[in-house]
Amino acid sequence: MTGFSVVDGHERAEASMVEAFSSIPTAIISDNLNRMVAAGPTVRPMHRGGSLAGTALTVKTRPGDNLMIHKAADMVRPGDVIVVDAGGDLTNALIGELIISHARSRGCVGFVVNGAVRDMDVISANDFPVYGAGVSHRGPYKDGPGEVNIPISLDGMIIEPGDIVIGDLDGVVCIPRADATRVLELSRAQEEKERGIQQAIKQAAWDRAWVDEMLKAKGCAGV
């Protein structure tokens, strides 16, 4: 049934590829996705600290309802990140301490929710990755409809089931499984380049001529 279905058995990105991305900042990954892919500035880390790396188990739910999130929590496999498209509505919290604990016990490595969370005293005191768009003490309904393991979008960032999800203090980014090798190579190259720039800064040797050259090329007066 369209809008009310559960899909299981999707292919997940290889664990070695997830591990390779786990130490790369989201900013660098984002740069190598042409700065066109992001979960939006509202989906922020709610936990104390620490990064997120795993494969997407996706959920689409109507605002204020978490029935399908509970179903996803029962389907979790080790290394999964439950990623929820709830439209950004903050009226009702969709996850809290109990469902987080349950999913975590099954091997879930984090939650990303474009919606509200609650039990912030617990979430904010721990390093288990929880990203959300806001906080509300009002609990959810459990009526449906919704869907598990379909393509979803978080503020324009398309996430397919099994894609790689990386999060840090800058937010969350999704790497399409089919494009992961290319993005990884580019990201590693940028990391190496930035290490060189940092070394040049320490030695007062960073060539800044490009700034004036760019301004002149764009017709800036006074340069």
Wavefront OBJ file of the C-alpha trace (Angstrom):
o trace
v 0.000 0.000 0.000
v 1.435 3.362 -0.999
v 2.345 5.355 2.098
v 1.978 2.418 4.471
v 4.529 -0.334 3.880
v 7.624 -2.070 5.208
v 10.536 -3.174 3.021
v 13.239 -5.471 4.354
v 16.354 -7.086 2.930
v 17.945 -3.986 1.398
v 21.633 -3.963 0.498
v 23.894 -2.072 2.877
v 27.192 -0.328 2.170
v 30.218 -2.418 3.082
v 31.385 -2.061 6.683
v 34.918 -1.307 5.482
v 33.642 1.651 3.473
v 31.695 2.999 6.462
v 34.838 2.680 8.597
v 36.889 4.517 5.964
v 34.519 7.496 6.100
v 34.154 7.480 9.890
v 37.220 9.660 10.538
v 36.534 12.195 7.768
v 34.790 15.449 8.788
v 31.356 16.054 7.318
v 32.582 19.395 5.960
v 35.175 17.679 3.775
v 32.705 15.029 2.612
v 30.187 17.763 1.817
v 32.773 19.674 -0.226
v 33.328 16.569 -2.331
v 29.623 16.162 -2.925
v 29.866 19.594 -4.591
v 28.326 21.299 -1.532
v 24.914 20.247 -2.816
v 24.113 17.543 -0.258
v 23.273 18.231 3.389
v 20.569 17.467 5.916
v 19.923 21.145 6.486
v 21.040 23.396 9.335
v 18.153 22.390 11.591
v 19.183 18.737 12.057
v 21.708 19.151 14.859
v 23.555 16.889 17.314
v 21.599 16.473 20.530
v 24.087 14.137 22.244
v 27.103 15.090 24.343
v 29.745 14.439 21.723
v 31.195 11.912 19.362
v 30.672 11.117 15.709
v 28.221 8.970 13.787
v 29.004 6.414 11.072
v 26.678 3.730 9.776
v 24.252 2.656 7.067
v 20.789 4.104 6.648
v 17.654 2.313 7.744
v 15.102 4.831 6.515
v 11.692 5.785 7.860
v 9.071 8.148 6.486
v 6.343 9.041 8.931
v 3.612 11.585 9.242
v 4.245 14.417 11.709
v 3.679 13.418 15.325
v 3.533 9.651 14.773
v 6.281 7.117 15.506
v 4.652 3.733 14.816
v 6.964 3.051 11.877
v 10.006 4.163 13.847
v 9.175 1.431 16.346
v 8.953 -1.049 13.477
v 12.361 0.107 12.204
v 13.825 -0.317 15.691
v 12.683 -3.943 15.624
v 14.380 -4.431 12.233
v 17.752 -2.923 13.144
v 20.910 -4.783 12.301
v 24.327 -3.914 13.780
v 25.723 -0.809 12.130
v 22.362 0.675 11.126
v 21.436 4.327 11.588
v 17.695 4.969 11.834
v 17.053 8.006 9.643
v 13.592 9.546 9.893
v 11.853 11.950 7.549
v 9.142 13.518 9.683
v 8.876 16.712 7.669
v 10.629 18.818 10.292
v 7.523 19.069 12.468
v 8.365 19.761 16.128
v 4.938 19.434 17.728
v 5.489 15.935 19.113
v 8.720 14.167 20.008
v 9.211 11.059 17.882
v 11.988 9.352 19.855
v 13.104 9.278 23.465
v 15.079 7.213 25.946
v 13.111 3.959 25.609
v 13.166 3.539 21.838
v 16.792 4.685 21.707
v 17.747 2.064 24.287
v 15.852 -0.659 22.437
v 17.390 0.154 19.053
v 20.827 0.476 20.578
v 20.516 -2.966 22.178
v 19.982 -4.392 18.693
v 23.106 -2.763 17.257
v 21.785 0.608 16.090
v 24.633 3.136 16.005
v 22.584 6.331 15.921
v 19.396 8.234 15.099
v 18.846 11.083 12.659
v 15.379 12.616 12.948
v 14.011 15.558 10.994
v 11.624 16.147 13.849
v 11.618 16.510 17.618
v 13.183 14.331 20.327
v 12.705 14.192 24.086
v 14.442 12.916 27.245
v 17.233 15.384 26.633
v 18.647 14.851 30.119
v 19.649 11.344 29.007
v 20.499 12.119 25.379
v 22.663 15.136 26.184
v 24.572 13.255 28.888
v 25.643 10.461 26.542
v 27.809 10.012 23.462
v 25.336 7.818 21.578
v 24.659 9.852 18.408
v 21.215 11.418 18.231
v 20.513 14.175 15.712
v 17.235 16.052 15.706
v 15.553 19.243 14.589
v 14.262 20.221 18.022
v 12.940 19.149 21.414
v 9.415 18.641 22.716
v 8.125 16.943 25.857
v 4.895 16.057 24.022
v 4.924 12.391 23.105
v 3.995 10.826 19.761
v 0.949 8.969 18.491
v 1.198 5.416 17.185
v -1.350 5.199 14.413
v 0.585 5.318 11.152
v 0.733 5.543 8.245
v 4.374 5.544 7.258
v 7.026 3.584 5.397
v 10.243 1.770 6.269
v 13.188 1.437 3.891
v 12.163 3.678 1.029
v 14.095 6.657 -0.398
v 13.556 9.701 1.813
v 14.645 13.329 1.850
v 15.907 15.426 4.761
v 15.738 19.068 3.701
v 16.714 18.097 0.170
v 19.290 15.433 1.047
v 18.193 12.209 -0.618
v 18.877 9.073 1.431
v 18.476 5.579 0.033
v 18.304 2.544 2.318
v 21.843 1.265 2.871
v 23.580 4.558 2.073
v 26.427 5.725 4.312
v 25.464 8.248 7.007
v 28.190 10.316 8.677
v 27.622 12.857 11.446
v 29.700 15.145 13.624
v 29.271 18.516 15.342
v 28.705 20.199 11.955
v 25.691 18.021 11.195
v 24.900 15.001 9.038
v 25.781 14.023 5.487
v 24.771 11.018 3.390
v 27.086 9.390 0.861
v 25.253 7.459 -1.862
v 26.374 3.860 -1.720
v 27.005 3.726 -5.465
v 29.282 6.792 -5.352
v 31.153 6.029 -2.135
v 34.511 5.014 -3.633
v 34.843 8.194 -5.682
v 33.789 10.456 -2.812
v 36.215 8.697 -0.461
v 39.161 9.215 -2.815
v 38.347 12.898 -3.274
v 37.844 13.419 0.462
v 41.166 11.820 1.333
v 42.899 14.000 -1.251
v 41.334 17.114 0.280
v 42.417 16.052 3.752
v 45.997 15.759 2.516
v 45.775 19.142 0.814
v 44.459 20.787 3.979
v 47.230 19.246 6.055
v 49.667 20.935 3.688
v 47.899 24.266 4.093
v 48.002 23.962 7.879
v 51.740 23.351 7.698
v 52.187 26.353 5.422
v 50.216 28.536 7.858
v 52.525 27.509 10.697
v 55.497 28.518 8.579
v 53.874 31.790 7.422
v 54.145 30.455 3.874
v 50.550 30.127 2.710
v 50.366 31.738 -0.743
v 47.443 34.187 -0.592
v 47.869 35.723 -4.043
v 44.748 33.967 -5.230
v 42.521 36.278 -3.162
v 43.460 39.459 -5.041
v 43.550 37.574 -8.313
v 39.989 36.429 -7.769
v 38.831 39.918 -6.786
v 40.447 41.444 -9.856
v 38.923 38.804 -12.121
v 35.501 39.702 -10.729
v 36.037 43.429 -11.235
v 36.345 44.447 -7.589
v 37.311 48.149 -7.221
v 40.260 49.174 -5.073
v 42.336 45.999 -5.502
l 1 2 3 4 5 6 7 8 9 10 11 12 13 14 15 16 17 18 19 20 21 22 23 24 25 26 27 28 29 30 31 32 33 34 35 36 37 38 39 40 41 42 43 44 45 46 47 48 49 50 51 52 53 54 55 56 57 58 59 60 61 62 63 64 65 66 67 68 69 70 71 72 73 74 75 76 77 78 79 80 81 82 83 84 85 86 87 88 89 90 91 92 93 94 95 96 97 98 99 100 101 102 103 104 105 106 107 108 109 110 111 112 113 114 115 116 117 118 119 120 121 122 123 124 125 126 127 128 129 130 131 132 133 134 135 136 137 138 139 140 141 142 143 144 145 146 147 148 149 150 151 152 153 154 155 156 157 158 159 160 161 162 163 164 165 166 167 168 169 170 171 172 173 174 175 176 177 178 179 180 181 182 183 184 185 186 187 188 189 190 191 192 193 194 195 196 197 198 199 200 201 202 203 204 205 206 207 208 209 210 211 212 213 214 215 216 217 218 219 220 221 222 223
